[in-house]
Amino acid sequence: MIINEKEIVQLAVSKLEMVLSELKTCELQEKEKYIIKSNELFKDTAKSQLLTNFNYDKDRYVYLIRYLATEDTSDKIKKAFEDFSSKNTPKIKGITFNLPRYNEEHTSKYLYVGTSKKLKNRIKQHLGLSSSKQTYSLHLIYWFPKQIDLGITIIKVSSENKMVFESIEQAYWDNYEPLFGKRSGL
């Protein structure tokens, strides 16, 4: 079978045009804004109550995690992460935390931008309330400064197309330049 390069390119262009068309009509709806007080995050009795409102597991959502402080505390957060990261060596049966990429050049109040179909589980991983240490996430309870509150924004995208979602996530990432994580694979 001989591959016709023009047909392949045209097929790729058609796919991208479909995604672009869907992006132009896509709607973003902010579903919730959560504030997690630092004393709630680090108090054992409150941990089980933190995630009672994150029941968005049927659809895919974009989520934004940021710190809430009146002054710039990004240096304090970066220092805490660097300290934790440097000590993140195998301790029990070779298990370490899989931590997200650290974007040293960013100074944003946003910690992470992501998408998920299982939002409650993903937020649990980022907060450090999941038993899994192998998933790349923030694992905040293990290193985040205790005097800083968090904000989590949940955004519904009116499309099921994965490329549309990744484009929206990437646009949020480019706009907010989070301290951790990476751009989508587009």
C-alpha positions, -999 to 999 in steps of 0.1 A, spaced: 0 0 0 14 34 -10 8 62 14 -4 94 -3 11 122 18 -14 147 5 -43 126 17 -27 122 51 -21 159 55 -57 167 44 -70 142 69 -49 159 97 -61 193 85 -98 181 86 -94 168 121 -78 201 133 -105 221 116 -132 201 134 -114 208 168 -111 245 159 -148 247 151 -157 230 184 -133 253 203 -150 284 188 -184 273 201 -172 258 233 -185 272 266 -167 273 299 -187 273 331 -172 279 365 -189 252 386 -174 258 420 -147 277 439 -135 259 470 -113 274 498 -94 250 519 -81 266 550 -46 254 560 -58 244 594 -84 221 577 -59 205 554 -34 196 582 -59 186 608 -65 148 608 -102 151 618 -110 175 590 -93 156 562 -123 133 556 -146 163 553 -125 182 528 -136 162 498 -173 158 504 -181 185 478 -160 171 450 -186 149 434 -178 157 397 -167 122 386 -190 117 356 -176 144 332 -142 158 325 -133 191 342 -105 216 342 -93 225 376 -70 252 389 -52 250 423 -38 282 437 -26 296 470 -45 324 487 -23 350 503 -23 388 502 15 389 499 36 370 475 46 338 492 58 319 461 94 320 474 83 303 507 63 277 487 92 271 463 116 267 493 93 242 510 90 222 478 127 222 472 134 210 507 108 182 504 120 173 469 156 170 480 146 146 508 123 126 485 145 95 483 134 58 486 126 50 523 103 20 524 106 -6 496 120 20 472 88 41 473 91 78 467 66 105 458 62 112 421 62 150 421 52 173 393 77 194 373 88 224 392 86 256 371 113 277 388 109 306 364 72 311 372 60 334 400 23 328 398 -2 323 426 -14 292 407 1 259 418 -13 236 392 -36 235 362 -51 202 351 -80 182 337 -96 150 350 -126 127 346 -122 115 381 -119 149 398 -124 138 434 -96 112 431 -73 137 414 -79 164 440 -72 138 467 -39 130 451 -29 167 449 -39 173 485 -19 142 496 -50 124 509 -47 94 486 -28 63 495 -10 64 461 23 81 461 32 69 426 8 92 407 24 125 397 7 151 419 14 178 444 10 157 476 5 190 495 1 177 531 36 164 530 54 197 523 31 227 517 36 256 542 9 254 570 -1 290 571 -13 293 535 -48 286 524 -57 270 490 -83 278 464 -96 252 439 -117 263 409 -136 237 389 -145 245 353 -169 226 331 -161 226 294 -191 221 271 -172 195 249 -163 159 253 -135 162 227 -101 154 243 -82 178 220 -106 206 229 -100 199 266 -63 198 261 -64 231 242 -85 247 270 -62 233 297 -31 246 277 -46 281 274 -52 282 312 -17 269 317 -2 296 294 -22 323 310 -16 314 347 19 299 344 15 276 374 45 268 397 41 231 391 32 207 363 36 208 326 18 220 295 -5 196 278 9 174 251 -5 195 222 
